Amino acid sequence: MPSLITKWKKGRPYLYWVRSARVKGQSRIVEQIYLGPQERVMEHIRVHRTAAAPQGAMPTLHTVQTREFGASALFYTVAQELGLLELINASVPPAPPGRRTSLSVGHYLLLAARNRATWPKSKRAFAEWYQSTVLARLVPAAAEELSSQRFWDHMDVFEEIHVAPLQEALLARIREHFPLGERFLVYDTTNYYTFIHTFNSRPSLPQRGRNKQKRADLRQISLALVVDEEQGLPLYYRCYEGNTPDVVALGASLKGMLGPFCPQHTSPHLTLILDKGNVSRDNFTALSKAHFSFLAAIPAGWVRQLSQGALKGYQPLSLPDGRRVKVYAQPQARLLGIAGKLLVSFSPRFYRRQVRTLDLLQRKADQKLRTLQATIQEAVARNRPRTEQAVRREMSRALRHDRLKDFCSPTLRLHHGAVEALSWEWDRRKKRAIKHGTFGRTVLFTDRRELSDQRIVVAYRSQAKVEAMFRISKSRRPGLWWPAYHWTDSKLSVHALYCFLALLLIRIVVLRLQERHLALGVDLLLERLRGMQEALVVYANGTAQRVLTQRSPEQEELFVALNLRPLAEQLGNTVLSL
């Protein structure tokens, strides 16, 4: 409760406005504002009480303290509704007795998840960020309890054996609050580069591999993610070595998914939706043994004759979102020894995008070849012609995309092994054959023959939901996974866990907005939420009040849609109307 206290410093009394709360069962000061010397403050109070002030005049303002309210309070409420604190504390043991604080392991983990969802900070800057948000009132803690050392004292209790039970309990809790539809699950993988030194041999997770941000010069960590097909809720994750190919990682991910998705004494009918980078004969066999059905995109080369058929044999198909595609289906197909249904989908929009991409690549390659041609001419003019090997190496870099090599015909004029001239020609007929052969087509294969053509196409398009989660995690405004200030395997695993929880909290908020028919990008959503602040106004006579700062019309729309007014009033804030 708020009160005024006196502190003596060098024999002189000073007044402070403080707020107390129960911490570890005992009353502790959790908020404090300096008012000034006791004599001066009391004189202000006496003057304001005795002076004939005009009716309705306000007392003299002493100070105003603002804290971020919107994002922190919202994510706190979502976590409370899901019961994440009790769930985590029940799945993970507490910190050793000598290192415990007033906060539990669940408190620390959820604070880190909220930090990642709103404005990521290092653990050294964690306490400063915490004090600037309303979480300082919702989860009272002393500054020393939020140091990096205290945080990792509690996170070090996490071991690999705790992750599976925690994910299983979390999935059960999500099922209680959200309907998960027809049990279609979308699976995909990504990776995140790190700045961990090449010769640091202690961590095993960061390894060099094919990085999706084109940073092959850095070590990376890979992440597998499963989301719900209908609502896009993150349901399962696995962090693994960065040099493991996607097609190999699926087997280990399936073993980890068996506990959460296939509890004992039940045989749920689950269908895993896969991209073509995750398919192989071994993976199809592993899915069958794990009692998972699948719907997967496969390389067109596996059924080349079918995928390059004429479009006149395709049937038009209308999708629920109003788009139209063409499909060709083989209901009784057999692939890699598995009976199922093959379907080739042609999307005009996808076709146009691929054509524009090929044209762009051709223009860039043509410019590089012209630059190479000019350097060859300059070298000949200086009587220092370039070697054939060096020129062909640069030509390969300029035409590194396989499709460009298929319709580009370069010619070198040689003299005693040296290159005198370079010329090339783009074959329009071959380019047209490439565009009309495979562009705009996606080959899908499933072992569930009863699925309709429309259901197969719609289900596969839900891959966009898991890709949206990856885009959020890699966004730099403000960022979620990055920056990762850790380099040991245990700390990187904990980092992956609270980033996963942050994605879950963000997705739940986005779903609430969709229910109110509000479409807003995550970056802009978080920016507007962070702009909602509460102000503690303290007057010279010791009185104080809390108010929410002025909101823009866009912020007010979010404020109403997310029903933040009851929470603000519950926390003692005066909500001013626009």
Secondary structure, DSSP 4 states (H G I P E B T S, - for coil): -EEEEEEEETTEEEEEEEEEEEETTEEEEEEEEEEEEHHHHHHHHHHHHHS-PPTTPPPPEEEEEEEE-HHHHHHHHHHHHHTHHHHHHHHSPPPPGGG--SS-HHHHHHHHHHHHHH----GGGHHHHHHTBTHHHHS---GGGGSHHHHHHHHTT--HHHHHHHHHHHHHHHHHHS--TT-EEEEEEEEEE----TT--S-SS-B----TTS-TTS-EEEEEEEEETTT--EEEEEEEETTS-HHHHHHHHHHHHHHHHS-TT----EEEEE-GGG--HHHHHHHHHTTEEEEEEE-GGGGHHHHT--GGG-EEEE-TTS-EEEEEEEEEEEETTEEEEEEEEE-HHHHHHHHHHHHHHHHHHHHHHHHHHHHHHHHHHTT-PEEHHHHHHHHHHHT-SHHHHHHEEEEEEEETTEEEEEEEEE-HHHHHHHHHHHTTEEEEEES-TTS-HHHHHHHHHTHHHHHHHHHHHH--SS-SS------SHHHHHHHHHHHHHHHHHHHHHHHHHHHTT----HHHHHHHHHT-EEEEEEETTS-EEEEEPP--HHHHHHHHHTT-HHHHHHTTEE----
